[in-house]
Amino acid sequence: MTSELVPLFHPRRDDWPEHFEWEGPLLVGLTAIGRATIELLAINTSDAVMLRETLITEGVFPPAGH
């Protein structure tokens, strides 16, 4: 969004809920770190979103605690 360099999310150092939240099948970045991680890892591709929609319908998504 800002073209600024930011670190990526580090699962051992960073707190998931601070940087991300689920909005249905989409993972939304709440911070620059979250947004950069989602973009670089291509987390919200159309295939991934369609799969998550199916998993939501089956009642197994999002994972417990998220």
C-alpha positions as a Python dict, from the first residue, in 0.01 Angstrom:
ca = {
    (1, 'M'): (0, 0, 0),
    (2, 'T'): (274, 244, 90),
    (3, 'S'): (565, 94, -110),
    (4, 'E'): (757, 97, 218),
    (5, 'L'): (983, -199, 303),
    (6, 'V'): (853, -392, 603),
    (7, 'P'): (946, -724, 760),
    (8, 'L'): (730, -1029, 700),
    (9, 'F'): (530, -1196, 976),
    (10, 'H'): (749, -1414, 1196),
    (11, 'P'): (541, -1685, 1366),
    (12, 'R'): (776, -1718, 1664),
    (13, 'R'): (809, -1347, 1734),
    (14, 'D'): (486, -1192, 1610),
    (15, 'D'): (132, -1225, 1742),
    (16, 'W'): (-113, -1355, 1476),
    (17, 'P'): (-423, -1158, 1593),
    (18, 'E'): (-225, -834, 1589),
    (19, 'H'): (-146, -873, 1218),
    (20, 'F'): (-430, -1080, 1065),
    (21, 'E'): (-799, -1154, 1082),
    (22, 'W'): (-1030, -1376, 881),
    (23, 'E'): (-1317, -1214, 694),
    (24, 'G'): (-1492, -1522, 568),
    (25, 'P'): (-1252, -1694, 328),
    (26, 'L'): (-1018, -1394, 300),
    (27, 'L'): (-719, -1334, 523),
    (28, 'V'): (-696, -961, 590),
    (29, 'G'): (-378, -785, 697),
    (30, 'L'): (-432, -547, 987),
    (31, 'T'): (-80, -407, 975),
    (32, 'A'): (182, -341, 710),
    (33, 'I'): (352, -665, 817),
    (34, 'G'): (29, -860, 772),
    (35, 'R'): (-51, -702, 435),
    (36, 'A'): (302, -758, 301),
    (37, 'T'): (301, -1122, 414),
    (38, 'I'): (-37, -1190, 251),
    (39, 'E'): (74, -1029, -73),
    (40, 'L'): (417, -1193, -95),
    (41, 'L'): (288, -1541, -10),
    (42, 'A'): (-18, -1498, -237),
    (43, 'I'): (-243, -1621, 42),
    (44, 'N'): (-569, -1497, -112),
    (45, 'T'): (-545, -1644, -460),
    (46, 'S'): (-880, -1729, -618),
    (47, 'D'): (-812, -2104, -577),
    (48, 'A'): (-727, -2064, -208),
    (49, 'V'): (-1037, -1852, -146),
    (50, 'M'): (-1260, -2105, -324),
    (51, 'L'): (-1111, -2388, -116),
    (52, 'R'): (-1169, -2193, 206),
    (53, 'E'): (-1530, -2124, 101),
    (54, 'T'): (-1581, -2499, 66),
    (55, 'L'): (-1419, -2564, 403),
    (56, 'I'): (-1641, -2299, 564),
    (57, 'T'): (-1947, -2473, 419),
    (58, 'E'): (-1823, -2801, 569),
    (59, 'G'): (-1771, -2632, 906),
    (60, 'V'): (-1397, -2693, 933),
    (61, 'F'): (-1268, -2343, 863),
    (62, 'P'): (-1134, -2116, 1003),
    (63, 'P'): (-903, -2316, 1225),
    (64, 'A'): (-977, -2318, 1598),
    (65, 'G'): (-840, -2011, 1775),
    (66, 'H'): (-848, -1788, 1467),
}
